[in-house]
Amino acid sequence: MSIKSKLRGPFARVGANLVIGVVGLVVIRLIAHGLPMFQDAGIVEDKLTVLAGTLIVIDAMLLSVLVRFAIELRAYLLGRFAEIRGLGTMAATLVLLVTAAIAYIDFKPLTIAWPAITQFYLWGFFALAAILLIQIVILLYRDRDSISARVLGQSMPAPSDQPSV
C-alpha cells in the first residue's frame, strides 16, 4: 500500500478534521486575544472580563472538536482492530481525559468569578477523571490477552467461557 493511498483513508480524514478544527480555533483565539476592543470592554457584572468570557467560548468550541475526534477515532479503531474490542474505547477515553484536563484549566476563571462553585468544579472534574481512568483500567484488564497477542504478532486467543488467570 502506497503512502498516497494511506493519506486518503478514513483515518487521514479524521486527522485532517482535527488539525483544521484545532488550528482554525487557535488562530481565532489568538485574534480575539489580540483585539483591543475585547481587552477594553472591561468586566461584566463585576465577575468576568469580556475577554475571558470570549476565550472560554472559543475553548469550549475547541473542546468540542476534541470530543468529535475521540468519537471518530473510536469508530475507526473499532473497525481497524476488531479483534481488540476495547481499543477504540480506550483511545477515545484517553482523548476525553486530555479534554477534561484542558477544560479544567481553561474554565478556571469561572471559579474566580463565582467562588461558590469552586468545590463543585474541583470534585466534578475529579470524578470525571476518576471514572475515565477506571474505564481504561477495566478495558486494559479485559483485553490484555488480545493486546499482547497483537503486539507479539501471535494468533488471537480463542474466546472461552473460562475466566483467565
N, C-alpha and C positions, 0 to 999 in steps of 0.2 A: 504494500500500500504506500503510495507516494505521499509526500508531505502536503502537496496541494489538495489531495483528496481528504486528508485528515483535517485540514483547515476548513473544509466545507461541511464537516459533520455536525451533529446536533450539539456536541459539547463546545465546539467553536462558536456556535450561535449564542449559547448560554454565556460563555466567557466574554464575547463581544458586547452582549447586552449589559453585562456587569460593568465592563470598562466604560462604555458610553454613558451609562447612568451615573457612575461614580465620578468620572471626570467632569461631566456636564454639571452636576450638582456642586462639586468642589469649586469649579470656576464661578458658578452663580454665588456661592458662599463668599468667595474672595471679593467678588464685585460688590455684593451687599455690604460686606465688612468695610470696604473702602469708600463707600458713598457717604459724603459728608451730611446729607440730609437725614440719614438713619442715625448717625452719630449725634447730630444736633437736635434730634426730635425729643430727647430727654427721657423722662421716666413716666410710665403710665401708672396712675393711681398710687404713686409712691411705692411701687413694688418692683417693677421690672423695666429695664430700658427697652426702647423700641428696637434697638439693635439686637439685644439679647433675645427678644421675642422673635425677631425675624430669623436669627440664626437657629433658634430652636425649631421653627417650622421647616427650614431648609434641612436641618439634620434629621428631622422626622421623615422627610421625603427620602433622604439618603438611606435611612434605616429600612424603609420600605423596599428600596432597591436590593438591599442585602437579604431581606426576607424572601423576596421573589427569587433571588439567586439560590437560596437554600432550597426552595421548593423545586426549582428546575434541576438543581444538582442531584437532589434525591431521586427524582424521576429518571434522570439519565443513569445514575449508578444502579438503580433497581433493574433497569433493562440491560445494562452492560455487564453487571456482575450478579446475575440472578442466583447463582449458587451461594452467595453470601447474602442472606436475606436482610440483615440489618445494616449493611454497609451504607446504603443511601441515607437511611435514617440517622446513622452515626455522623456522617458528614454534614447533613443538614442541621443536626443538633449542635455540632461544633460551630457552624456559621451563626446559628441563633445565639449561642453562648457569647461569641465575639460581639454580636449585635447588641446583646443585653449589656455587655461591659461598656460599649461605646455609648449606649443610651444612658447608662448610669452616670457617666462622666459628662456627657453633653447637656443633660437636663438638670444638672446640679444647681444651676441658678434658681430653679423653682423652689428649692428648699430655703434659699436665702430670702426670696420674695415672700414665701408663705412658710414660716418656721413650724407651724403646726403639723405640716405633712412630713417633717424630717424623719421621724421614726417609721412611718408607713412606707416612705420612699426607700429607706435603707432595708427594712425587712422584706418588702415586696420584691426588690431586686435580689436580695439574698435567697429568698425562697425560690425564685425563678432559676437562679444559677444552680442551686442545690438540686432541683428537680431535673434540670438538663444534665448535670453531671451524673446523677443516679441513673438516668436513662442510658447514657453512654456506657456506664459500667455494666448494666444489665445486658445490653446488646453485645458488648465485648465478651462477656462470660458465655452468653448463649451461642454466639457464632465463632468461638475461639477455634474449634476444630476446622471449620471451613476456611477461616482466615489463614491458619497455619498451613493447611494443605495447599491453598492458593499461593502463599508466599514461597513454599518449598517446591512448588511445581508437581505436587503429588495429586493422585486422583482424590476426588472429593469423597468424604466419608458417607457411607450409606445412612440415611436416617433410620434410627431404631427407636423402639418403644422403651428401651432400657435407658435409664439415666446414666450419663457419663460420669466417670470417677475422676 
